[in-house]
Amino acid sequence: MSEDKRILDGIKVLDLTTFVTGGFATLMLANQGAEVVKIERPGVGDDNRYSGPPFVQVDDDELPGRSAAEEGESPYFWTINYGKESVELDLKSSEGKEILYELAAEADVFVENFRPGTAAKLGVDYETIKEYNDSIIYCSISAFGETGPWSDRPGYDLLAQGMGGLMDVTGYPDGDPAKVGIPQTDLITAMWAAFGIVSSLFSRELTGEGDRVELGMLDATLPWLTKQAGKSFVGEEPKRMGTKDPVLAPYQMYSTKDSYLNVACGNQRLWEQLCDAIDRPELKSDERFASNSKRVEHMDELEEELTATFETQTTDEWVELLAEEHELPVGPVFDVGEALTNEQVEARGAVTTLEHPAAGEIQVLEHPLNFENSESGFREAPPLLGEDTEAKLRDLGYDDAEIERLRAEGVVPSE
């Protein structure tokens, strides 16, 4: 299948975002074939380039004059920026903005995650960009959105997890609220943004009109509460439950002889099959565990009964018996390294490699969409800071003398 059958081939995206929310949104677009140009501050770039440690040491010859990269490249930055291009541009200069306007005139999508009001101060707000391209899909991402009493507040994932209710229901009953171990609300917001952008592109195909997508991290988080919101809506207070589930049992992690096992019985049939498979048929007739609602009510007693059984064998032994032989939904609890290198991930091509211009071969987290009639996936490594600046200027018609003048004035970086 030829590479020109990627769904977003021909879509041009200007990415003015920093850190994760906008970056992961445009990453999703790049995975489907969009040309994503990342606009970065001269000599500095996206702060996420230097989030770490760890850093990977790279060939200094590939990073001329890049003092901000002295510690090396950030693998975290790579995971959010595969397949993009990088243009360094001083947006505080009039000529820098003019170059941006020229790029915007040819773009389909414009993404920013400034605090509300900042885009207007910089002259890159929707109304301004629309003057140069009235069919643009313009996406604004902020912590709390552009309306409401908190709209002016800055915010990061930690705040959104706390204010969005996630921390309140994460952790153990006798412990403090806990942050989810990944930047979950950043990624939630990014996925909503990408969905909004693609929806707007589809709408533009139908109507010929551009649009603006506006969202806040807090708003983006709330729909993910689902079960916990359902309890709250009827007057119940969701509680921290460790690995337990508020509406299903058994649906949690259990200790085994050597580590841990996740057991997920989503219906009565699976529960009864589990009882037989672990040679505990008497649990089926135990009145405390006769139905899912009864098991939820007696969750602690159920945990005690099942833990006593699961601790008699190793996790691998239980997986072999329950998952392989009896086809029940159980699985081990992997560490991150195991999650990235197991036989299933390898078979699915979920982690691949690309050649980075300064770091050599790097690992790549592929995205999970597989299409019958279209291709997807990353084709290029994350960009070095500003590596596409000159090429984009030449595409816009700038000659050698003009580029040298822009360098001398600090609008774009010097060589």
DRENDREN-760606 format. One line per 8 residues: number of its first residue (from 1); for each residue x, y, z of C-alpha. Coordinates in pm, 1 decimal. Example, Ala and Ser with C-alpha at 12.3 -4.5 7.8 and 13.67 -1.06 7.14 Angstrom:
DRENDREN-760606
1> 1230.0 -450.0 780.0 | 1367.0 -106.0 714.0 .
end
This chain:
DRENDREN-760606
1> 0.0 0.0 0.0 | 142.3 340.4 -96.2 | 220.7 605.1 160.9 | -8.1 859.1 -8.8 | -313.8 678.6 129.4 | -276.9 820.9 478.3 | -602.9 986.1 584.8 | -463.8 1331.4 667.2 .
9> -214.5 1354.4 380.8 | -210.9 1712.7 254.0 | -335.2 1862.7 582.1 | -94.3 2127.9 711.3 | -82.8 2201.5 1083.9 | 87.8 2488.0 1266.7 | 166.6 2387.0 1623.1 | 241.3 2677.7 1857.8 .
17> 199.7 2468.8 2171.4 | 442.0 2371.0 2444.4 | 453.2 2068.8 2673.1 | 198.6 1789.5 2631.8 | -161.1 1891.4 2565.0 | -125.9 2051.5 2224.0 | 181.9 1850.1 2140.4 | 9.1 1514.6 2176.2 .
25> -295.1 1643.1 1985.7 | -82.2 1738.5 1684.4 | 116.2 1416.0 1726.6 | -206.8 1226.0 1667.1 | -258.7 1425.2 1348.4 | 99.1 1358.5 1235.6 | 43.2 986.2 1286.5 | -236.2 1002.7 1030.6 .
33> -26.3 1185.5 773.7 | -66.1 1555.4 853.6 | 233.7 1782.6 801.3 | 290.3 1935.3 1144.7 | 518.3 2238.3 1172.6 | 619.7 2312.3 1529.3 | 687.6 2684.1 1588.0 | 952.0 2723.3 1858.8 .
41> 1131.4 3006.1 2037.5 | 1473.3 3077.9 1884.5 | 1755.1 2917.5 2080.1 | 1516.1 2775.4 2340.6 | 1234.3 2581.3 2180.0 | 961.2 2392.5 2358.0 | 1028.9 2360.2 2732.2 | 950.6 1992.1 2696.0 .
49> 1272.3 1946.6 2498.5 | 1456.1 1977.6 2828.1 | 1212.1 1802.0 3061.0 | 1410.2 1540.5 3239.8 | 1639.4 1380.7 3323.3 | 1715.2 1143.3 3167.1 | 1874.6 1296.9 2859.9 | 2030.3 1116.6 2565.8 .
57> 2368.9 1245.3 2455.4 | 2375.2 1328.2 2086.7 | 2618.7 1421.0 1812.5 | 2706.4 1784.9 1880.0 | 2769.5 1843.2 1509.1 | 2395.2 1808.2 1455.3 | 2319.2 2079.1 1711.0 | 2518.1 2386.7 1604.0 .
65> 2474.3 2679.4 1837.9 | 2207.9 2505.0 2042.2 | 2318.3 2592.3 2395.7 | 1980.9 2486.5 2537.5 | 2052.3 2131.5 2427.9 | 2386.2 2096.2 2603.2 | 2253.1 1821.0 2829.5 | 2128.0 1624.7 2532.9 .
73> 1789.6 1534.9 2388.5 | 1489.0 1440.5 2601.7 | 1326.5 1104.5 2523.1 | 1009.1 1247.4 2678.9 | 1008.1 1519.5 2411.8 | 1051.3 1253.7 2144.9 | 736.7 1065.5 2253.1 | 524.6 1376.2 2185.7 .
81> 689.4 1498.8 1865.4 | 757.6 1215.2 1623.9 | 714.4 1309.9 1262.0 | 698.4 1688.3 1306.0 | 904.8 1971.6 1161.4 | 1060.6 2249.4 1369.4 | 1079.5 2617.4 1279.2 | 1236.9 2869.2 1516.3 .
89> 1057.9 3202.6 1497.7 | 1055.6 3511.1 1719.6 | 685.2 3590.6 1746.4 | 758.1 3907.8 1943.7 | 909.5 4063.7 1633.0 | 692.6 4207.7 1356.8 | 876.8 4012.8 1088.1 | 846.4 3691.9 1287.2 .
97> 471.2 3740.2 1298.1 | 460.1 3817.6 927.2 | 633.9 3488.2 854.3 | 386.6 3311.0 1079.8 | 97.4 3475.7 894.5 | 240.8 3353.0 565.8 | 259.7 3000.1 704.3 | -93.4 3029.8 843.7 .
105> -225.1 3140.3 504.6 | -123.8 2800.0 367.0 | -225.3 2593.9 669.9 | -538.6 2395.3 748.1 | -502.5 2381.8 1126.5 | -359.0 2620.5 1386.5 | -312.5 2498.8 1745.5 | -213.0 2703.9 2051.7 .
113> -221.7 2646.9 2427.1 | -146.5 2992.5 2562.3 | -323.7 3125.4 2869.6 | -643.7 3304.5 2760.3 | -559.0 3649.7 2625.9 | -195.8 3573.2 2541.6 | -261.6 3480.7 2179.3 | -432.0 3816.4 2124.8 .
121> -139.1 4001.5 2282.8 | 96.4 3820.7 2046.6 | -127.6 3889.0 1747.9 | -189.7 3519.3 1678.8 | -548.6 3489.5 1802.4 | -828.1 3340.1 1594.0 | -964.8 3669.7 1465.7 | -620.3 3775.3 1345.3 .
129> -527.9 3442.7 1187.2 | -868.9 3425.0 1020.3 | -786.5 3746.3 834.2 | -513.2 3554.8 653.3 | -702.6 3228.5 617.4 | -1077.6 3228.2 673.3 | -1100.5 2850.6 629.7 | -852.3 2775.8 908.8 .
137> -939.3 2528.8 1185.2 | -807.7 2708.0 1493.8 | -778.1 2516.6 1821.8 | -725.9 2686.8 2158.4 | -635.3 2479.0 2463.9 | -607.6 2619.0 2815.7 | -626.8 2496.3 3173.3 | -979.0 2615.2 3257.9 .
145> -1117.6 2743.0 2928.0 | -1181.3 3101.5 2826.0 | -1490.5 3168.8 3035.3 | -1573.0 3134.3 3403.9 | -1409.2 3272.5 3718.2 | -1097.6 3051.5 3687.9 | -1025.9 3123.6 3321.0 | -724.1 3344.5 3394.0 .
153> -553.7 3089.6 3617.8 | -252.4 2896.3 3494.4 | -274.2 2521.4 3522.1 | -98.2 2192.8 3464.9 | -193.4 1826.1 3472.4 | -150.3 1802.3 3848.8 | -407.7 2076.2 3908.3 | -654.9 1928.7 3660.6 .
161> -623.6 1584.5 3820.8 | -695.2 1736.1 4160.9 | -977.5 1968.5 4056.2 | -1127.3 1717.9 3811.2 | -1193.5 1457.9 4080.0 | -937.8 1201.7 3960.4 | -711.0 1226.9 4263.0 | -1004.8 1194.8 4500.2 .
169> -1086.7 848.5 4364.8 | -727.7 731.1 4309.0 | -533.3 553.1 4582.6 | -634.2 341.1 4879.7 | -914.5 411.6 5129.2 | -676.7 469.2 5418.6 | -435.8 679.6 5212.3 | -419.4 1030.1 5072.1 .
177> -559.0 1129.7 4733.1 | -312.0 1016.2 4466.5 | -203.6 1148.8 4130.0 | -238.4 906.4 3838.9 | 112.0 798.1 3740.4 | 93.6 946.3 3389.4 | 1.9 1304.1 3285.7 | -349.9 1180.0 3229.8 .
185> -540.4 1506.9 3198.1 | -281.7 1639.5 2952.6 | -341.9 1333.4 2735.9 | -720.1 1339.5 2783.8 | -728.7 1702.0 2671.0 | -500.8 1628.7 2377.3 | -728.2 1352.6 2253.4 | -1036.1 1574.5 2282.1 .
193> -849.1 1845.3 2089.5 | -749.0 1606.7 1811.1 | -1107.0 1479.4 1791.9 | -1236.5 1837.0 1772.0 | -988.8 1927.4 1499.9 | -1069.8 1624.7 1284.7 | -1443.3 1684.2 1337.4 | -1397.5 2044.8 1223.5 .
201> -1199.4 1935.4 918.5 | -1485.5 1704.0 826.2 | -1735.9 1986.2 879.6 | -1527.7 2209.7 654.7 | -1549.0 1949.5 381.1 | -1928.5 1969.3 407.1 | -1969.4 2345.6 449.8 | -1651.5 2504.6 319.0 .
209> -1623.9 2703.3 642.2 | -1342.9 2711.5 895.5 | -1405.1 2696.8 1268.5 | -1254.5 2748.3 1610.4 | -1227.4 2469.1 1868.2 | -1188.5 2588.5 2230.0 | -1145.8 2362.0 2530.8 | -1005.9 2354.8 2882.3 .
217> -829.3 2074.1 3064.5 | -1078.9 2071.4 3350.0 | -1375.7 2040.4 3111.3 | -1193.9 1766.5 2920.8 | -1139.4 1561.6 3235.8 | -1494.6 1550.2 3372.4 | -1649.4 1317.9 3108.2 | -1394.1 1053.0 3203.7 .
225> -1537.7 1021.5 3554.2 | -1822.9 802.7 3417.5 | -1887.5 549.5 3697.2 | -1787.6 788.8 3971.5 | -2001.7 1067.4 3826.2 | -2295.0 826.7 3803.8 | -2269.9 756.1 4175.5 | -2241.8 1125.9 4257.9 .
233> -2544.6 1213.1 4043.8 | -2765.7 993.1 4263.9 | -2627.6 1126.5 4590.3 | -2356.3 871.4 4664.7 | -2001.2 977.7 4743.1 | -1738.1 789.8 4539.9 | -1449.8 662.9 4751.2 | -1089.9 567.8 4691.9 .
241> -1084.2 191.9 4644.0 | -727.5 100.5 4553.8 | -752.1 -131.6 4253.9 | -1115.0 -224.5 4324.4 | -1401.3 -112.7 4103.2 | -1710.3 68.9 4238.2 | -1962.3 -141.3 4043.9 | -1793.9 -474.6 3960.1 .
249> -1643.3 -757.4 4166.9 | -1408.9 -930.1 4144.3 | -1243.0 -659.1 3939.4 | -910.8 -575.4 4102.4 | -550.5 -672.8 4168.8 | -465.8 -965.2 4396.4 | -130.7 -1067.6 4542.7 | 7.7 -1402.6 4431.1 .
257> 292.8 -1619.9 4553.9 | 548.8 -1395.5 4382.3 | 380.7 -1075.8 4255.4 | 35.1 -957.3 4147.9 | -255.0 -1064.2 3928.1 | -539.5 -857.9 3784.4 | -875.6 -1034.8 3772.5 | -1163.1 -877.5 3580.5 .
265> -1495.3 -1059.8 3598.3 | -1735.2 -837.1 3411.8 | -2039.0 -1063.1 3437.3 | -2189.5 -1352.9 3631.4 | -2080.8 -1617.8 3381.2 | -1714.7 -1517.4 3416.4 | -1742.8 -1522.5 3794.5 | -1878.8 -1875.7 3795.8 .
273> -1614.4 -1991.7 3549.6 | -1343.8 -1839.2 3767.9 | -1470.4 -2022.5 4076.2 | -1451.9 -2353.1 3892.1 | -1111.0 -2279.5 3738.2 | -947.7 -2199.6 4074.8 | -1116.6 -2502.5 4235.0 | -1335.7 -2290.4 4461.8 .
281> -1686.8 -2394.9 4343.9 | -1829.8 -2329.5 4691.1 | -1790.0 -1955.8 4634.9 | -2065.9 -1969.7 4371.5 | -2321.6 -2080.3 4629.4 | -2198.6 -1847.3 4903.5 | -2485.5 -1604.9 4962.3 | -2240.7 -1317.0 5003.9 .
289> -2113.1 -1367.6 4649.8 | -2425.8 -1492.6 4470.6 | -2460.7 -1187.4 4243.1 | -2244.7 -897.3 4134.4 | -2429.6 -655.7 4361.3 | -2375.6 -893.3 4654.8 | -2006.0 -924.0 4569.4 | -1969.4 -545.7 4554.9 .
297> -2141.2 -522.9 4893.2 | -1904.6 -783.9 5040.9 | -1594.6 -682.9 4847.1 | -1353.1 -705.0 5141.8 | -1462.3 -1058.1 5229.5 | -1436.7 -1159.0 4866.1 | -1085.4 -1016.8 4848.6 | -985.0 -1219.4 5154.8 .
305> -1119.5 -1541.5 5006.6 | -957.8 -1496.3 4666.1 | -625.1 -1369.9 4798.8 | -588.3 -1684.8 5008.2 | -620.8 -1887.4 4687.7 | -409.9 -1672.3 4456.0 | -119.5 -1661.9 4699.9 | -73.6 -2038.1 4661.3 .
313> 74.7 -2006.7 4310.3 | 288.4 -1765.9 4108.0 | 145.5 -1509.8 3871.4 | 279.8 -1696.1 3567.7 | 113.2 -2015.1 3685.5 | -221.1 -1840.5 3729.8 | -195.1 -1671.0 3389.9 | -119.8 -2003.7 3224.9 .
321> -415.1 -2171.5 3397.1 | -673.9 -1895.7 3383.2 | -591.3 -1687.7 3075.7 | -449.1 -1956.0 2849.0 | -636.0 -2272.3 2949.1 | -968.5 -2127.8 3065.7 | -969.6 -1807.6 2855.4 | -1058.8 -1589.5 3151.5 .
329> -978.9 -1214.8 3172.4 | -678.6 -1217.1 3403.0 | -331.8 -1076.8 3354.0 | -6.6 -982.6 3524.7 | 88.3 -636.7 3646.2 | 385.6 -539.6 3430.4 | 643.5 -276.4 3507.9 | 693.5 -17.2 3233.8 .
337> 980.3 -205.5 3074.6 | 775.5 -524.2 3056.5 | 478.4 -333.1 2917.7 | 693.9 -203.5 2632.3 | 875.0 -527.2 2542.7 | 638.3 -822.3 2579.7 | 549.2 -1064.3 2299.2 | 206.5 -910.9 2236.3 .
345> 346.8 -560.8 2191.0 | 613.9 -699.1 1960.8 | 358.9 -890.8 1752.9 | 140.7 -581.1 1713.5 | 428.7 -348.9 1624.0 | 325.7 -115.7 1905.7 | 685.5 -10.4 1968.4 | 898.4 51.5 1660.7 .
353> 1218.2 240.9 1578.9 | 1320.9 541.9 1373.4 | 1656.5 694.2 1286.9 | 1712.7 1019.9 1476.5 | 1951.1 1265.6 1303.6 | 2158.6 1318.6 1619.2 | 2085.3 1024.8 1849.9 | 2083.9 733.8 1606.9 .
361> 1813.5 468.7 1631.5 | 1542.3 556.4 1883.3 | 1235.8 367.9 1999.5 | 892.9 494.2 1898.2 | 554.3 452.2 2065.2 | 323.0 387.1 1772.7 | -44.6 485.5 1783.0 | -307.2 209.9 1789.7 .
369> -526.1 286.2 1486.9 | -506.7 26.8 1211.2 | -712.1 83.7 896.4 | -807.8 -157.7 623.4 | -779.9 94.0 340.0 | -544.1 359.3 475.7 | -199.2 370.3 625.9 | -97.6 537.8 948.8 .
377> 213.6 559.0 1160.2 | 518.3 775.6 1211.2 | 765.4 811.4 926.8 | 1018.3 1058.1 1068.7 | 1201.4 1110.2 1397.1 | 1128.3 1409.3 1623.7 | 1287.2 1725.6 1481.7 | 1599.7 1893.3 1608.3 .
385> 1532.7 2245.9 1725.3 | 1483.9 2466.7 1420.4 | 1605.8 2211.1 1168.2 | 1333.8 2302.3 915.8 | 1348.8 2681.7 952.8 | 1547.3 2756.0 639.6 | 1355.3 2507.8 425.9 | 1020.8 2662.8 524.8 .
393> 1147.9 3013.5 456.3 | 1258.6 2906.4 110.5 | 920.0 2744.9 50.9 | 767.4 3085.1 126.4 | 995.1 3250.5 -130.9 | 1268.2 3399.4 87.9 | 1610.5 3417.3 -80.9 | 1961.0 3392.9 68.1 .
401> 1992.2 3763.3 138.9 | 1654.1 3783.2 311.7 | 1727.3 3478.0 524.0 | 2065.2 3622.3 628.7 | 1896.1 3948.6 724.5 | 1637.0 3763.9 935.5 | 1919.7 3577.5 1106.9 | 2109.4 3898.0 1175.1 .
409> 1800.1 4053.3 1330.3 | 1729.4 3748.2 1547.5 | 1394.3 3675.1 1384.2 | 1519.8 3325.8 1306.2 | 1829.3 3153.6 1451.2 | 2174.4 3194.4 1311.3 | 2346.9 2890.9 1164.4 .
end
